[in-house]
Amino acid sequence: SYFLVVFMAFSLSQSKLLLWIELIRKSLKMLKLPNELSIVQVDVLHQDLLSELNNSRDICLDISDVMSADTASVQLLCALQKHLLTINQKIAWVGSSDALTNAIEQLGLSEYLASESTN
């Protein structure tokens, strides 16, 4: 596994490499969000997030594949952020998603769900 990390280090940009180092250091597991965040997937996503919370305090979400997001999914992310803030943590965002960013902005939650990517 050491050689895999070294190989990955050569293929990543400096900022992505720093993120991977931080993820390894904190033993975070990255959760890749689906391309469609809608009320239909909220229950499954909720269960995935609960599982992550049981495994570690930090949550790292890869949003790079998100092509659409509705109010229910943003509400779930707000609930996650609210919980994490109570334990002095926050969501670590990886990648970028115009759709998710737009949904967050339209709901007036940009400051609460600051999704500055760490990629």
Secondary structure, DSSP 8 states (H G I E B T S, - for coil): -HHHHHHHHHHS-HHHHHHHHHHHHHT--EEE--SEE-HHHHHHHHHHHHHHHHH-S-EEEE-TT--EE-HHHHHHHHHHHHHHHHTT--EEEES--HHHHHHHHHTT-TTTT------
